[in-house]
Amino acid sequence: MKYPVSSSLRHKGKALELDPTRELVTLLGINGEPMGNLSWDFVIDQILAYRKPMASREARNEPRVTLTFRIKYITPDGQQFESRAGGIGGGGLFIESLSPLPVDTLLALEFTLPESPSEWLPAKGLVAWVCPKADQYTFSPGMGVRFTEIDPEVRNRVLEVVKKSLQTVGQAA
């Protein structure tokens, strides 16, 4: 299959030829002469190399740390879940789940913090993004939840945990 280059001013008149059998992309010159080719593996690697990490695609305004702690959550229709959270910040947390809920699902949350694992802290949140399977930025499938309601005292405790964790990481470096 040949695809003419028409909107790129620098390369107008050239064409890309895709060979699905050999998994190659070939650049053809203005007169149709082959100018070079790349394997699909190379093209895919280049795309992934320049892909922005998950953190930069999100609208996160506060630092987040990777911590493991317990979480319970309830959907608006009353479904109850208990899981592990894999990260937290002042603006939200990440819930590990093999079946993440859809974006914009409202949740009633209760979570523990590492320094007091028997104390359940309440909050409300909204599923902001979903990672259906582990990828290079997230080690577990799950969902990022943005806090929509959190008591200022609970939020301050979360921020203190984040601050302590960041200081510990800074001292280790």
Helices and strands as residue ranges (DSSP letters): E 2-4, E 15-19, E 24-28, E 34-39, H 40-49, H 54-57, E 64-65, E 69-74, E 80-89, E 92-96, E 106-113, E 116-131, E 142-149, H 152-172
